Amino acid sequence: MTGACLLLLLLRLCQVHPEKELKSPKGLEGPQERNHSWAISKDRRQRLPQSIIIGVRKGGTRALLEMLSLHPQVVAAHSEVHFFNVEENYHKGLDWYRAQMPVSSPAQITVEKTPAYFSSLKAPERIRAVDSSMKLLLIVRDPVERLVSDYTQILHNRKARHKPYQALEQILWKGRELNTQHKALQRSLYAQNLAQWLEVFPRAQIHIVDGGSLIREPLSEMRQVERFLELQPFLGPGNFYFNQTKGFYCLQARGLQHCLDQSKGRPHPTVNELLLEQLCTYFSEHNEDFFAMVGRTFNWC
């Protein structure tokens, strides 16, 4: 096998797109090579997903998907499919949906992520109709941080397109009262959105990922995801290294390194402290409801 062919094979198995090839940082050697045969099969074809990352928007869904894609038992749709929440796509049917998925072997699981599913009223029932045993992944973070991150992305996009924009204070304040109907704020009401999923799926089929912990200690969170998806243990310390320049963990496998794109970890604009305090107070009761629903607490606000 030529060197070029070997590199292509490694990229396909690990599903990473390296910025450049480097040696693993000292002390972060990758896991021992194992003779995995999950991807080796004559029955390689596109399959419907067995797991979906349903949200939450700006909660860390891209990081979760790319970390999960390091596992050779996992193949992931690169783009957000928006099948269950966009009418035009949904009415194209399951053959169209399947065609958006990568090729896999019977021993692998296919994963897709569309964060908009979490707040969609129709997505839960539609997903159950396709597969009532679907394993759902929900990654959450501090709801105030998530809201500001959501606004930051919208702000960046509007500036890039030379479109007018408003400060977050102008959007969320009516006088000095919160505009609780704004979409970005509504997306941070985790209990309200999760309730509709629990009407359709048992709690055991929804795994909650701590977005803050995924940034600080990715391996710990990913091992829990491996167990939830019933994957063989594979990820190890050598798959993650802290990038001092970017300020967060990047990924590596067999000497190949990859960081999330520039849109991730984008600096947030300065927000009025009074508004942040109001948001924290407003979300506190909703957070308590969410904690009770999932059986764990998070250190938010």
ChimeraX commands (.cxc) that place a marker at each C-alpha (Angstrom):
marker #1 position 0.00,0.00,0.00 radius 0.5
marker #1 position 1.40,3.40,-0.94 radius 0.5
marker #1 position 1.84,6.16,1.63 radius 0.5
marker #1 position -0.94,8.21,0.01 radius 0.5
marker #1 position -3.39,5.31,0.15 radius 0.5
marker #1 position -2.55,4.63,3.78 radius 0.5
marker #1 position -3.19,8.28,4.68 radius 0.5
marker #1 position -6.57,8.24,2.93 radius 0.5
marker #1 position -7.52,5.07,4.78 radius 0.5
marker #1 position -6.62,6.59,8.15 radius 0.5
marker #1 position -8.61,9.74,7.41 radius 0.5
marker #1 position -11.65,7.70,6.45 radius 0.5
marker #1 position -11.47,5.58,9.58 radius 0.5
marker #1 position -10.94,8.52,11.93 radius 0.5
marker #1 position -13.03,11.00,9.93 radius 0.5
marker #1 position -10.77,13.94,10.74 radius 0.5
marker #1 position -9.55,16.58,8.33 radius 0.5
marker #1 position -6.11,17.58,9.55 radius 0.5
marker #1 position -4.74,21.06,9.21 radius 0.5
marker #1 position -1.31,19.46,8.97 radius 0.5
marker #1 position 0.48,16.33,10.06 radius 0.5
marker #1 position 2.41,16.68,13.30 radius 0.5
marker #1 position 3.86,14.41,15.94 radius 0.5
marker #1 position 1.69,13.81,18.99 radius 0.5
marker #1 position 2.57,16.19,21.84 radius 0.5
marker #1 position 4.80,14.58,24.46 radius 0.5
marker #1 position 2.77,12.66,27.02 radius 0.5
marker #1 position -0.29,12.44,24.76 radius 0.5
marker #1 position 0.50,9.29,22.83 radius 0.5
marker #1 position -2.52,7.80,21.06 radius 0.5
marker #1 position -4.20,4.58,22.16 radius 0.5
marker #1 position -2.50,1.34,21.22 radius 0.5
marker #1 position -3.18,0.23,17.69 radius 0.5
marker #1 position -5.89,-2.38,17.56 radius 0.5
marker #1 position -7.02,-4.59,14.71 radius 0.5
marker #1 position -10.52,-3.14,14.35 radius 0.5
marker #1 position -12.66,-4.63,11.58 radius 0.5
marker #1 position -15.81,-2.55,12.08 radius 0.5
marker #1 position -15.41,-0.75,8.76 radius 0.5
marker #1 position -14.44,-3.89,6.82 radius 0.5
marker #1 position -17.50,-5.45,5.24 radius 0.5
marker #1 position -18.91,-6.27,1.84 radius 0.5
marker #1 position -22.22,-4.81,3.00 radius 0.5
marker #1 position -21.17,-1.16,2.94 radius 0.5
marker #1 position -24.03,1.18,2.12 radius 0.5
marker #1 position -25.94,4.22,3.31 radius 0.5
marker #1 position -28.14,3.56,6.32 radius 0.5
marker #1 position -30.59,5.55,8.40 radius 0.5
marker #1 position -29.02,6.89,11.61 radius 0.5
marker #1 position -29.23,4.95,14.85 radius 0.5
marker #1 position -28.33,8.04,16.88 radius 0.5
marker #1 position -29.12,11.74,16.46 radius 0.5
marker #1 position -27.60,14.77,18.16 radius 0.5
marker #1 position -30.79,16.79,18.63 radius 0.5
marker #1 position -29.28,19.92,20.18 radius 0.5
marker #1 position -28.84,22.30,21.64 radius 0.5
marker #1 position -27.88,25.03,19.18 radius 0.5
marker #1 position -24.56,26.65,20.22 radius 0.5
marker #1 position -24.23,24.04,22.93 radius 0.5
marker #1 position -21.23,22.25,21.43 radius 0.5
marker #1 position -22.91,19.95,18.92 radius 0.5
marker #1 position -20.16,20.26,16.30 radius 0.5
marker #1 position -17.45,19.48,18.85 radius 0.5
marker #1 position -19.44,16.47,20.07 radius 0.5
marker #1 position -19.92,15.15,16.53 radius 0.5
marker #1 position -16.27,15.52,15.58 radius 0.5
marker #1 position -15.06,13.90,18.80 radius 0.5
marker #1 position -17.50,11.04,18.29 radius 0.5
marker #1 position -16.29,10.66,14.70 radius 0.5
marker #1 position -12.84,9.69,15.98 radius 0.5
marker #1 position -14.34,6.33,16.96 radius 0.5
marker #1 position -14.03,3.78,14.12 radius 0.5
marker #1 position -17.43,2.32,15.00 radius 0.5
marker #1 position -19.07,5.66,14.15 radius 0.5
marker #1 position -19.79,7.31,10.82 radius 0.5
marker #1 position -21.37,10.75,10.82 radius 0.5
marker #1 position -23.23,12.96,8.37 radius 0.5
marker #1 position -21.04,16.02,7.97 radius 0.5
marker #1 position -23.83,18.54,7.34 radius 0.5
marker #1 position -26.97,19.28,9.32 radius 0.5
marker #1 position -29.75,17.46,7.49 radius 0.5
marker #1 position -32.87,19.23,8.86 radius 0.5
marker #1 position -35.06,16.33,7.79 radius 0.5
marker #1 position -37.48,16.15,10.70 radius 0.5
marker #1 position -37.99,19.90,11.19 radius 0.5
marker #1 position -38.13,21.31,7.65 radius 0.5
marker #1 position -41.30,20.43,5.75 radius 0.5
marker #1 position -39.69,20.57,2.32 radius 0.5
marker #1 position -37.05,18.04,3.37 radius 0.5
marker #1 position -39.43,15.81,5.32 radius 0.5
marker #1 position -41.74,15.38,2.36 radius 0.5
marker #1 position -38.83,14.18,0.22 radius 0.5
marker #1 position -39.13,10.93,2.15 radius 0.5
marker #1 position -36.85,8.42,3.85 radius 0.5
marker #1 position -34.97,7.52,0.68 radius 0.5
marker #1 position -33.80,11.14,0.44 radius 0.5
marker #1 position -32.91,11.16,4.15 radius 0.5
marker #1 position -30.91,7.94,3.82 radius 0.5
marker #1 position -29.08,9.40,0.83 radius 0.5
marker #1 position -27.72,12.19,3.06 radius 0.5
marker #1 position -25.94,9.64,5.26 radius 0.5
marker #1 position -22.39,8.33,4.82 radius 0.5
marker #1 position -21.64,4.75,3.83 radius 0.5
marker #1 position -21.30,2.36,6.76 radius 0.5
marker #1 position -20.84,-1.31,7.58 radius 0.5
marker #1 position -23.34,-3.31,9.68 radius 0.5
marker #1 position -20.98,-3.10,12.69 radius 0.5
marker #1 position -20.94,0.72,12.62 radius 0.5
marker #1 position -23.56,3.22,13.74 radius 0.5
marker #1 position -24.57,6.25,11.73 radius 0.5
marker #1 position -25.00,9.58,13.51 radius 0.5
marker #1 position -26.45,12.85,12.30 radius 0.5
marker #1 position -26.79,16.18,14.09 radius 0.5
marker #1 position -29.36,18.90,13.61 radius 0.5
marker #1 position -29.60,21.16,16.70 radius 0.5
marker #1 position -32.86,22.69,15.47 radius 0.5
marker #1 position -34.62,19.39,16.23 radius 0.5
marker #1 position -34.56,20.13,19.97 radius 0.5
marker #1 position -36.98,23.06,19.74 radius 0.5
marker #1 position -39.04,21.60,16.89 radius 0.5
marker #1 position -42.59,20.61,17.81 radius 0.5
marker #1 position -42.79,17.95,15.10 radius 0.5
marker #1 position -39.34,16.36,15.30 radius 0.5
marker #1 position -39.90,14.03,18.31 radius 0.5
marker #1 position -42.92,12.20,16.87 radius 0.5
marker #1 position -41.40,12.06,13.41 radius 0.5
marker #1 position -38.17,10.53,14.70 radius 0.5
marker #1 position -40.07,7.94,16.74 radius 0.5
marker #1 position -42.08,7.00,13.66 radius 0.5
marker #1 position -38.82,6.22,11.85 radius 0.5
marker #1 position -37.11,4.42,14.76 radius 0.5
marker #1 position -38.64,4.13,18.22 radius 0.5
marker #1 position -35.30,2.85,19.58 radius 0.5
marker #1 position -33.32,5.89,18.39 radius 0.5
marker #1 position -30.56,6.97,20.79 radius 0.5
marker #1 position -30.69,10.73,21.26 radius 0.5
marker #1 position -27.79,12.94,22.33 radius 0.5
marker #1 position -28.47,16.36,23.87 radius 0.5
marker #1 position -25.55,18.62,24.74 radius 0.5
marker #1 position -26.31,21.60,26.99 radius 0.5
marker #1 position -24.35,24.50,28.46 radius 0.5
marker #1 position -25.04,27.49,30.70 radius 0.5
marker #1 position -28.22,28.95,29.13 radius 0.5
marker #1 position -26.97,32.54,29.38 radius 0.5
marker #1 position -23.68,31.66,27.70 radius 0.5
marker #1 position -25.58,29.71,25.05 radius 0.5
marker #1 position -27.85,32.68,24.34 radius 0.5
marker #1 position -24.91,35.09,24.01 radius 0.5
marker #1 position -23.12,32.60,21.75 radius 0.5
marker #1 position -26.26,32.30,19.64 radius 0.5
marker #1 position -26.42,36.08,19.29 radius 0.5
marker #1 position -22.68,36.24,18.51 radius 0.5
marker #1 position -23.10,33.92,15.53 radius 0.5
marker #1 position -26.04,35.93,14.18 radius 0.5
marker #1 position -24.11,39.17,14.71 radius 0.5
marker #1 position -21.07,37.82,12.87 radius 0.5
marker #1 position -23.18,36.63,9.94 radius 0.5
marker #1 position -24.98,39.95,9.60 radius 0.5
marker #1 position -21.74,41.91,9.73 radius 0.5
marker #1 position -20.16,39.62,7.14 radius 0.5
marker #1 position -23.10,40.28,4.80 radius 0.5
marker #1 position -23.08,44.03,5.52 radius 0.5
marker #1 position -26.58,43.84,6.98 radius 0.5
marker #1 position -27.89,46.03,9.80 radius 0.5
marker #1 position -27.80,44.56,13.29 radius 0.5
marker #1 position -28.91,45.38,16.81 radius 0.5
marker #1 position -27.12,45.08,20.12 radius 0.5
marker #1 position -28.32,42.20,22.29 radius 0.5
marker #1 position -29.71,44.74,24.76 radius 0.5
marker #1 position -31.92,46.21,22.04 radius 0.5
marker #1 position -33.21,42.76,21.16 radius 0.5
marker #1 position -33.89,41.42,24.65 radius 0.5
marker #1 position -34.99,44.55,26.49 radius 0.5
marker #1 position -38.36,46.24,26.23 radius 0.5
marker #1 position -37.59,49.20,28.41 radius 0.5
marker #1 position -35.78,47.18,31.06 radius 0.5
marker #1 position -38.12,44.19,30.88 radius 0.5
marker #1 position -36.95,40.97,29.24 radius 0.5
marker #1 position -38.39,40.00,25.88 radius 0.5
marker #1 position -38.96,36.38,26.87 radius 0.5
marker #1 position -40.51,35.50,23.51 radius 0.5
marker #1 position -37.32,36.03,21.53 radius 0.5
marker #1 position -36.22,32.83,19.76 radius 0.5
marker #1 position -32.65,32.91,21.07 radius 0.5
marker #1 position -33.94,33.12,24.63 radius 0.5
marker #1 position -36.53,30.39,24.03 radius 0.5
marker #1 position -33.81,28.00,22.84 radius 0.5
marker #1 position -32.23,28.21,26.30 radius 0.5
marker #1 position -35.40,26.98,28.02 radius 0.5
marker #1 position -34.13,23.43,28.21 radius 0.5
marker #1 position -36.90,22.06,30.44 radius 0.5
marker #1 position -39.63,23.40,28.17 radius 0.5
marker #1 position -38.06,21.87,25.09 radius 0.5
marker #1 position -37.06,18.58,26.71 radius 0.5
marker #1 position -40.60,18.02,28.00 radius 0.5
marker #1 position -41.92,17.39,24.49 radius 0.5
marker #1 position -39.21,14.77,23.89 radius 0.5
marker #1 position -39.99,12.96,27.13 radius 0.5
marker #1 position -43.60,12.65,26.02 radius 0.5
marker #1 position -42.35,10.57,23.10 radius 0.5
marker #1 position -39.10,8.89,24.19 radius 0.5
marker #1 position -38.16,7.27,27.51 radius 0.5
marker #1 position -35.53,9.13,29.51 radius 0.5
marker #1 position -33.12,6.19,29.06 radius 0.5
marker #1 position -32.91,6.93,25.33 radius 0.5
marker #1 position -31.77,10.53,25.84 radius 0.5
marker #1 position -28.19,11.08,26.99 radius 0.5
marker #1 position -27.32,14.50,28.37 radius 0.5
marker #1 position -23.82,15.77,27.57 radius 0.5
marker #1 position -22.38,18.57,29.70 radius 0.5
marker #1 position -21.10,21.08,27.15 radius 0.5
marker #1 position -18.94,22.86,29.72 radius 0.5
marker #1 position -17.32,19.61,30.79 radius 0.5
marker #1 position -16.81,18.57,27.15 radius 0.5
marker #1 position -14.67,21.69,26.68 radius 0.5
marker #1 position -12.72,21.26,29.94 radius 0.5
marker #1 position -12.46,17.45,30.14 radius 0.5
marker #1 position -13.50,15.98,26.78 radius 0.5
marker #1 position -12.34,12.43,27.46 radius 0.5
marker #1 position -14.53,12.01,30.55 radius 0.5
marker #1 position -17.66,13.12,28.68 radius 0.5
marker #1 position -16.86,11.08,25.58 radius 0.5
marker #1 position -16.40,7.89,27.58 radius 0.5
marker #1 position -19.95,8.35,28.88 radius 0.5
marker #1 position -21.15,8.81,25.30 radius 0.5
marker #1 position -19.34,5.62,24.26 radius 0.5
marker #1 position -21.16,3.69,26.99 radius 0.5
marker #1 position -24.54,5.19,26.08 radius 0.5
marker #1 position -24.10,4.24,22.42 radius 0.5
marker #1 position -22.78,0.80,23.45 radius 0.5
marker #1 position -19.53,1.33,21.59 radius 0.5
marker #1 position -16.41,-0.58,22.43 radius 0.5
marker #1 position -14.03,1.65,24.46 radius 0.5
marker #1 position -11.66,3.34,22.06 radius 0.5
marker #1 position -11.05,7.02,22.79 radius 0.5
marker #1 position -8.09,7.82,25.02 radius 0.5
marker #1 position -5.97,10.73,26.28 radius 0.5
marker #1 position -3.98,10.70,23.05 radius 0.5
marker #1 position -7.03,11.76,21.05 radius 0.5
marker #1 position -7.16,15.21,22.69 radius 0.5
marker #1 position -4.61,17.97,23.18 radius 0.5
marker #1 position -5.01,21.50,24.50 radius 0.5
marker #1 position -4.29,24.17,21.90 radius 0.5
marker #1 position -2.86,27.16,23.78 radius 0.5
marker #1 position -3.52,29.54,20.88 radius 0.5
marker #1 position -7.20,28.65,20.48 radius 0.5
marker #1 position -7.79,28.09,24.17 radius 0.5
marker #1 position -9.60,24.76,23.84 radius 0.5
marker #1 position -8.97,21.10,23.13 radius 0.5
marker #1 position -8.29,19.92,19.60 radius 0.5
marker #1 position -8.40,16.38,18.22 radius 0.5
marker #1 position -5.72,14.00,17.03 radius 0.5
marker #1 position -5.47,10.44,15.81 radius 0.5
marker #1 position -2.34,8.59,14.69 radius 0.5
marker #1 position -0.31,11.78,14.40 radius 0.5
marker #1 position -2.99,13.75,12.53 radius 0.5
marker #1 position -4.28,16.87,14.28 radius 0.5
marker #1 position -7.50,18.79,13.75 radius 0.5
marker #1 position -9.13,21.79,15.43 radius 0.5
marker #1 position -12.66,23.07,15.03 radius 0.5
marker #1 position -13.03,25.84,12.47 radius 0.5
marker #1 position -12.71,29.55,13.21 radius 0.5
marker #1 position -16.43,29.98,13.91 radius 0.5
marker #1 position -15.99,27.93,17.10 radius 0.5
marker #1 position -14.77,29.75,20.18 radius 0.5
marker #1 position -15.48,33.14,18.61 radius 0.5
marker #1 position -15.10,35.99,21.17 radius 0.5
marker #1 position -18.41,37.23,22.57 radius 0.5
marker #1 position -19.35,40.92,22.51 radius 0.5
marker #1 position -19.56,42.83,25.78 radius 0.5
marker #1 position -23.07,42.57,27.25 radius 0.5
marker #1 position -24.63,44.86,29.86 radius 0.5
marker #1 position -24.13,43.34,33.32 radius 0.5
marker #1 position -27.70,44.14,34.38 radius 0.5
marker #1 position -29.04,42.21,31.40 radius 0.5
marker #1 position -26.84,39.23,32.24 radius 0.5
marker #1 position -28.10,39.27,35.84 radius 0.5
marker #1 position -31.71,39.44,34.65 radius 0.5
marker #1 position -31.15,36.51,32.32 radius 0.5
marker #1 position -29.53,34.46,35.06 radius 0.5
marker #1 position -32.45,35.14,37.39 radius 0.5
marker #1 position -35.00,34.37,34.70 radius 0.5
marker #1 position -33.39,31.06,33.75 radius 0.5
marker #1 position -32.82,29.88,37.33 radius 0.5
marker #1 position -36.32,28.43,37.83 radius 0.5
marker #1 position -36.30,26.84,34.39 radius 0.5
marker #1 position -32.88,25.36,35.15 radius 0.5
marker #1 position -34.17,23.76,38.35 radius 0.5
marker #1 position -36.98,22.14,36.37 radius 0.5
marker #1 position -34.43,20.82,33.88 radius 0.5
marker #1 position -32.20,19.45,36.66 radius 0.5
marker #1 position -35.16,17.55,38.09 radius 0.5
marker #1 position -36.04,16.13,34.69 radius 0.5
marker #1 position -32.54,14.80,33.95 radius 0.5
marker #1 position -31.59,13.82,37.49 radius 0.5
marker #1 position -28.42,15.91,37.73 radius 0.5
marker #1 position -27.35,19.49,38.35 radius 0.5
marker #1 position -25.05,21.85,36.48 radius 0.5
marker #1 position -23.01,24.78,37.76 radius 0.5
marker #1 position -24.66,27.51,35.69 radius 0.5
marker #1 position -24.67,31.30,36.26 radius 0.5
marker link #1:1,2 radius 0.2
marker link #1:2,3 radius 0.2
marker link #1:3,4 radius 0.2
marker link #1:4,5 radius 0.2
marker link #1:5,6 radius 0.2
marker link #1:6,7 radius 0.2
marker link #1:7,8 radius 0.2
marker link #1:8,9 radius 0.2
marker link #1:9,10 radius 0.2
marker link #1:10,11 radius 0.2
marker link #1:11,12 radius 0.2
marker link #1:12,13 radius 0.2
marker link #1:13,14 radius 0.2
marker link #1:14,15 radius 0.2
marker link #1:15,16 radius 0.2
marker link #1:16,17 radius 0.2
marker link #1:17,18 radius 0.2
marker link #1:18,19 radius 0.2
marker link #1:19,20 radius 0.2
marker link #1:20,21 radius 0.2
marker link #1:21,22 radius 0.2
marker link #1:22,23 radius 0.2
marker link #1:23,24 radius 0.2
marker link #1:24,25 radius 0.2
marker link #1:25,26 radius 0.2
marker link #1:26,27 radius 0.2
marker link #1:27,28 radius 0.2
marker link #1:28,29 radius 0.2
marker link #1:29,30 radius 0.2
marker link #1:30,31 radius 0.2
marker link #1:31,32 radius 0.2
marker link #1:32,33 radius 0.2
marker link #1:33,34 radius 0.2
marker link #1:34,35 radius 0.2
marker link #1:35,36 radius 0.2
marker link #1:36,37 radius 0.2
marker link #1:37,38 radius 0.2
marker link #1:38,39 radius 0.2
marker link #1:39,40 radius 0.2
marker link #1:40,41 radius 0.2
marker link #1:41,42 radius 0.2
marker link #1:42,43 radius 0.2
marker link #1:43,44 radius 0.2
marker link #1:44,45 radius 0.2
marker link #1:45,46 radius 0.2
marker link #1:46,47 radius 0.2
marker link #1:47,48 radius 0.2
marker link #1:48,49 radius 0.2
marker link #1:49,50 radius 0.2
marker link #1:50,51 radius 0.2
marker link #1:51,52 radius 0.2
marker link #1:52,53 radius 0.2
marker link #1:53,54 radius 0.2
marker link #1:54,55 radius 0.2
marker link #1:55,56 radius 0.2
marker link #1:56,57 radius 0.2
marker link #1:57,58 radius 0.2
marker link #1:58,59 radius 0.2
marker link #1:59,60 radius 0.2
marker link #1:60,61 radius 0.2
marker link #1:61,62 radius 0.2
marker link #1:62,63 radius 0.2
marker link #1:63,64 radius 0.2
marker link #1:64,65 radius 0.2
marker link #1:65,66 radius 0.2
marker link #1:66,67 radius 0.2
marker link #1:67,68 radius 0.2
marker link #1:68,69 radius 0.2
marker link #1:69,70 radius 0.2
marker link #1:70,71 radius 0.2
marker link #1:71,72 radius 0.2
marker link #1:72,73 radius 0.2
marker link #1:73,74 radius 0.2
marker link #1:74,75 radius 0.2
marker link #1:75,76 radius 0.2
marker link #1:76,77 radius 0.2
marker link #1:77,78 radius 0.2
marker link #1:78,79 radius 0.2
marker link #1:79,80 radius 0.2
marker link #1:80,81 radius 0.2
marker link #1:81,82 radius 0.2
marker link #1:82,83 radius 0.2
marker link #1:83,84 radius 0.2
marker link #1:84,85 radius 0.2
marker link #1:85,86 radius 0.2
marker link #1:86,87 radius 0.2
marker link #1:87,88 radius 0.2
marker link #1:88,89 radius 0.2
marker link #1:89,90 radius 0.2
marker link #1:90,91 radius 0.2
marker link #1:91,92 radius 0.2
marker link #1:92,93 radius 0.2
marker link #1:93,94 radius 0.2
marker link #1:94,95 radius 0.2
marker link #1:95,96 radius 0.2
marker link #1:96,97 radius 0.2
marker link #1:97,98 radius 0.2
marker link #1:98,99 radius 0.2
marker link #1:99,100 radius 0.2
marker link #1:100,101 radius 0.2
marker link #1:101,102 radius 0.2
marker link #1:102,103 radius 0.2
marker link #1:103,104 radius 0.2
marker link #1:104,105 radius 0.2
marker link #1:105,106 radius 0.2
marker link #1:106,107 radius 0.2
marker link #1:107,108 radius 0.2
marker link #1:108,109 radius 0.2
marker link #1:109,110 radius 0.2
marker link #1:110,111 radius 0.2
marker link #1:111,112 radius 0.2
marker link #1:112,113 radius 0.2
marker link #1:113,114 radius 0.2
marker link #1:114,115 radius 0.2
marker link #1:115,116 radius 0.2
marker link #1:116,117 radius 0.2
marker link #1:117,118 radius 0.2
marker link #1:118,119 radius 0.2
marker link #1:119,120 radius 0.2
marker link #1:120,121 radius 0.2
marker link #1:121,122 radius 0.2
marker link #1:122,123 radius 0.2
marker link #1:123,124 radius 0.2
marker link #1:124,125 radius 0.2
marker link #1:125,126 radius 0.2
marker link #1:126,127 radius 0.2
marker link #1:127,128 radius 0.2
marker link #1:128,129 radius 0.2
marker link #1:129,130 radius 0.2
marker link #1:130,131 radius 0.2
marker link #1:131,132 radius 0.2
marker link #1:132,133 radius 0.2
marker link #1:133,134 radius 0.2
marker link #1:134,135 radius 0.2
marker link #1:135,136 radius 0.2
marker link #1:136,137 radius 0.2
marker link #1:137,138 radius 0.2
marker link #1:138,139 radius 0.2
marker link #1:139,140 radius 0.2
marker link #1:140,141 radius 0.2
marker link #1:141,142 radius 0.2
marker link #1:142,143 radius 0.2
marker link #1:143,144 radius 0.2
marker link #1:144,145 radius 0.2
marker link #1:145,146 radius 0.2
marker link #1:146,147 radius 0.2
marker link #1:147,148 radius 0.2
marker link #1:148,149 radius 0.2
marker link #1:149,150 radius 0.2
marker link #1:150,151 radius 0.2
marker link #1:151,152 radius 0.2
marker link #1:152,153 radius 0.2
marker link #1:153,154 radius 0.2
marker link #1:154,155 radius 0.2
marker link #1:155,156 radius 0.2
marker link #1:156,157 radius 0.2
marker link #1:157,158 radius 0.2
marker link #1:158,159 radius 0.2
marker link #1:159,160 radius 0.2
marker link #1:160,161 radius 0.2
marker link #1:161,162 radius 0.2
marker link #1:162,163 radius 0.2
marker link #1:163,164 radius 0.2
marker link #1:164,165 radius 0.2
marker link #1:165,166 radius 0.2
marker link #1:166,167 radius 0.2
marker link #1:167,168 radius 0.2
marker link #1:168,169 radius 0.2
marker link #1:169,170 radius 0.2
marker link #1:170,171 radius 0.2
marker link #1:171,172 radius 0.2
marker link #1:172,173 radius 0.2
marker link #1:173,174 radius 0.2
marker link #1:174,175 radius 0.2
marker link #1:175,176 radius 0.2
marker link #1:176,177 radius 0.2
marker link #1:177,178 radius 0.2
marker link #1:178,179 radius 0.2
marker link #1:179,180 radius 0.2
marker link #1:180,181 radius 0.2
marker link #1:181,182 radius 0.2
marker link #1:182,183 radius 0.2
marker link #1:183,184 radius 0.2
marker link #1:184,185 radius 0.2
marker link #1:185,186 radius 0.2
marker link #1:186,187 radius 0.2
marker link #1:187,188 radius 0.2
marker link #1:188,189 radius 0.2
marker link #1:189,190 radius 0.2
marker link #1:190,191 radius 0.2
marker link #1:191,192 radius 0.2
marker link #1:192,193 radius 0.2
marker link #1:193,194 radius 0.2
marker link #1:194,195 radius 0.2
marker link #1:195,196 radius 0.2
marker link #1:196,197 radius 0.2
marker link #1:197,198 radius 0.2
marker link #1:198,199 radius 0.2
marker link #1:199,200 radius 0.2
marker link #1:200,201 radius 0.2
marker link #1:201,202 radius 0.2
marker link #1:202,203 radius 0.2
marker link #1:203,204 radius 0.2
marker link #1:204,205 radius 0.2
marker link #1:205,206 radius 0.2
marker link #1:206,207 radius 0.2
marker link #1:207,208 radius 0.2
marker link #1:208,209 radius 0.2
marker link #1:209,210 radius 0.2
marker link #1:210,211 radius 0.2
marker link #1:211,212 radius 0.2
marker link #1:212,213 radius 0.2
marker link #1:213,214 radius 0.2
marker link #1:214,215 radius 0.2
marker link #1:215,216 radius 0.2
marker link #1:216,217 radius 0.2
marker link #1:217,218 radius 0.2
marker link #1:218,219 radius 0.2
marker link #1:219,220 radius 0.2
marker link #1:220,221 radius 0.2
marker link #1:221,222 radius 0.2
marker link #1:222,223 radius 0.2
marker link #1:223,224 radius 0.2
marker link #1:224,225 radius 0.2
marker link #1:225,226 radius 0.2
marker link #1:226,227 radius 0.2
marker link #1:227,228 radius 0.2
marker link #1:228,229 radius 0.2
marker link #1:229,230 radius 0.2
marker link #1:230,231 radius 0.2
marker link #1:231,232 radius 0.2
marker link #1:232,233 radius 0.2
marker link #1:233,234 radius 0.2
marker link #1:234,235 radius 0.2
marker link #1:235,236 radius 0.2
marker link #1:236,237 radius 0.2
marker link #1:237,238 radius 0.2
marker link #1:238,239 radius 0.2
marker link #1:239,240 radius 0.2
marker link #1:240,241 radius 0.2
marker link #1:241,242 radius 0.2
marker link #1:242,243 radius 0.2
marker link #1:243,244 radius 0.2
marker link #1:244,245 radius 0.2
marker link #1:245,246 radius 0.2
marker link #1:246,247 radius 0.2
marker link #1:247,248 radius 0.2
marker link #1:248,249 radius 0.2
marker link #1:249,250 radius 0.2
marker link #1:250,251 radius 0.2
marker link #1:251,252 radius 0.2
marker link #1:252,253 radius 0.2
marker link #1:253,254 radius 0.2
marker link #1:254,255 radius 0.2
marker link #1:255,256 radius 0.2
marker link #1:256,257 radius 0.2
marker link #1:257,258 radius 0.2
marker link #1:258,259 radius 0.2
marker link #1:259,260 radius 0.2
marker link #1:260,261 radius 0.2
marker link #1:261,262 radius 0.2
marker link #1:262,263 radius 0.2
marker link #1:263,264 radius 0.2
marker link #1:264,265 radius 0.2
marker link #1:265,266 radius 0.2
marker link #1:266,267 radius 0.2
marker link #1:267,268 radius 0.2
marker link #1:268,269 radius 0.2
marker link #1:269,270 radius 0.2
marker link #1:270,271 radius 0.2
marker link #1:271,272 radius 0.2
marker link #1:272,273 radius 0.2
marker link #1:273,274 radius 0.2
marker link #1:274,275 radius 0.2
marker link #1:275,276 radius 0.2
marker link #1:276,277 radius 0.2
marker link #1:277,278 radius 0.2
marker link #1:278,279 radius 0.2
marker link #1:279,280 radius 0.2
marker link #1:280,281 radius 0.2
marker link #1:281,282 radius 0.2
marker link #1:282,283 radius 0.2
marker link #1:283,284 radius 0.2
marker link #1:284,285 radius 0.2
marker link #1:285,286 radius 0.2
marker link #1:286,287 radius 0.2
marker link #1:287,288 radius 0.2
marker link #1:288,289 radius 0.2
marker link #1:289,290 radius 0.2
marker link #1:290,291 radius 0.2
marker link #1:291,292 radius 0.2
marker link #1:292,293 radius 0.2
marker link #1:293,294 radius 0.2
marker link #1:294,295 radius 0.2
marker link #1:295,296 radius 0.2
marker link #1:296,297 radius 0.2
marker link #1:297,298 radius 0.2
marker link #1:298,299 radius 0.2
marker link #1:299,300 radius 0.2
marker link #1:300,301 radius 0.2
view
